[in-house]
Amino acid sequence: MTHPLVIQLRFTRSELIRALNGVSDQEARRRFPPMNCISWMLAHLTSQEHRYWLVAAQGIVMVPEVDQLAAYGKPATTPPLEDMWEAWHRVTRASDSFLESMTSASLQSHPLANGKPIDHSLGSLLQRVIYHYWFHIGEAQAVRQLLGHVDLPEFVGDIHLEAPYRPDPAV
C-alpha cells in the first residue's frame, strides 16, 4: 500500500503540472528579478528530487546537469523549458519505485551522504519536497500574473478526490 505522504507528493506533482500548463518556453525563461524564472523553478525541484530519491537514497546519478543549472545558491539561469520537463519526468519516474516502497518505518531512516547518515529522515525529506513544491507553485503563479496570464488555476485542486486524508498505516 502506498504511504499517505507519497500520495501527497504525487498530488503535489500533479498540481505543478497544472500550474505550468500553457506556459511557453519564452515565458518560462523570463525573469522578474529577484525571482527566478519558471524553467529554473522546474529544474530546481528536479534537482531536489534527484538529490534525495536517486543520489542520496539509492546512489544513482541520472541528471547531474540540473544541479549545475538550479541548485540552491547557484547563479540564476534560464534553461529551456522542454529540457527541464524532460529531466523532471525522468527523475520522477525513476524515483517512483523507490517512493512506492516507503513505509512508516523506512521513512524514519536516514539516507547516506558521502557514506554517512544525514541529519534528516526520509520522512522529513519527503515533507520538505512537498512543501518546496507548493512554495514554487505559488511563485510560478506570481510570475504568470506578471506575464499577464489570466484565468489561472485555483489551488489546491481536487485533493479531496485525488489525495484525501488517509491515516498512517502503521498507526
ZAMARGU-4260 file (C-alpha; in steps of 0.2 Angstrom, whole numbers, plus 5000, padded with zeros to 4 digits):
<rodrens>
0) 5000/5000/5000 | 5007/5017/4995 | 5011/5028/5010 | 5000/5043/5013 | 5014/5055/5011
5) 5019/5048/4995 | 5001/5050/4988 | 5003/5068/4994 | 5019/5071/4984 | 5011/5063/4969
10) 4996/5075/4970 | 5008/5090/4973 | 5017/5085/4957 | 5001/5085/4948 | 4997/5102/4954
15) 5014/5108/4947 | 5009/5101/4930 | 4993/5110/4932 | 5001/5126/4937 | 5013/5127/4922
20) 5000/5121/4909 | 5001/5133/4894 | 5017/5142/4898 | 5028/5144/4883 | 5047/5142/4883
25) 5049/5160/4881 | 5038/5164/4895 | 5046/5151/4906 | 5063/5158/4903 | 5058/5176/4908
30) 5065/5183/4924 | 5057/5196/4935 | 5072/5199/4947 | 5075/5194/4961 | 5063/5180/4957
35) 5070/5166/4946 | 5061/5161/4930 | 5049/5146/4929 | 5060/5135/4920 | 5073/5137/4934
40) 5060/5133/4947 | 5056/5117/4937 | 5075/5112/4936 | 5077/5117/4955 | 5063/5105/4960
45) 5070/5092/4949 | 5087/5094/4957 | 5080/5092/4974 | 5071/5076/4970 | 5086/5069/4961
50) 5097/5073/4976 | 5085/5065/4989 | 5077/5050/4980 | 5091/5045/4967 | 5108/5051/4973
55) 5107/5050/4992 | 5094/5036/4994 | 5100/5025/4980 | 5117/5031/4974 | 5110/5034/4956
60) 5116/5049/4947 | 5104/5052/4932 | 5104/5071/4928 | 5118/5080/4936 | 5116/5095/4925
65) 5101/5101/4934 | 5112/5103/4950 | 5123/5115/4939 | 5108/5124/4932 | 5097/5126/4948
70) 5105/5120/4964 | 5102/5131/4979 | 5115/5146/4979 | 5120/5144/4961 | 5119/5159/4950
75) 5102/5162/4941 | 5100/5153/4924 | 5086/5152/4911 | 5086/5134/4905 | 5075/5128/4891
80) 5058/5123/4897 | 5057/5107/4887 | 5073/5101/4893 | 5068/5104/4911 | 5052/5095/4909
85) 5061/5080/4901 | 5073/5080/4916 | 5059/5081/4928 | 5049/5067/4920 | 5065/5056/4920
90) 5069/5059/4939 | 5051/5057/4945 | 5048/5041/4935 | 5065/5034/4941 | 5060/5040/4959
95) 5043/5032/4960 | 5048/5014/4963 | 5059/5019/4977 | 5045/5030/4984 | 5032/5017/4982
100) 5042/5006/4994 | 5041/5018/5008 | 5034/5013/5024 | 5032/5022/5041 | 5047/5013/5047
105) 5058/5017/5032 | 5053/5035/5032 | 5061/5036/5049 | 5078/5030/5042 | 5092/5042/5037
110) 5099/5041/5019 | 5118/5042/5017 | 5128/5057/5010 | 5147/5053/5007 | 5145/5037/5017
115) 5137/5045/5032 | 5119/5046/5038 | 5112/5064/5035 | 5103/5073/5049 | 5086/5072/5041
120) 5075/5056/5040 | 5067/5051/5023 | 5050/5056/5030 | 5057/5074/5034 | 5064/5075/5017
125) 5048/5069/5009 | 5039/5083/5018 | 5052/5096/5013 | 5050/5091/4995 | 5031/5093/4996
130) 5032/5110/5004 | 5045/5116/4992 | 5034/5112/4978 | 5020/5122/4985 | 5032/5137/4988
135) 5037/5136/4969 | 5019/5133/4963 | 5014/5150/4971 | 5030/5158/4965 | 5026/5152/4947
140) 5009/5159/4948 | 5015/5176/4953 | 5027/5175/4938 | 5012/5170/4927 | 5002/5185/4933
145) 5017/5197/4929 | 5017/5189/4912 | 4999/5194/4910 | 4991/5177/4911 | 4973/5177/4917
150) 4961/5163/4922 | 4975/5154/4931 | 4971/5138/4940 | 4965/5139/4958 | 4974/5129/4971
155) 4973/5117/4979 | 4964/5107/4966 | 4954/5091/4969 | 4964/5085/4984 | 4948/5078/4992
160) 4946/5066/4976 | 4965/5063/4972 | 4974/5063/4988 | 4961/5063/5003 | 4967/5062/5021
165) 4972/5044/5025 | 4979/5039/5042 | 4997/5032/5043 | 4995/5013/5040 | 5007/5010/5055
170) 4996/5018/5067
</rodrens>
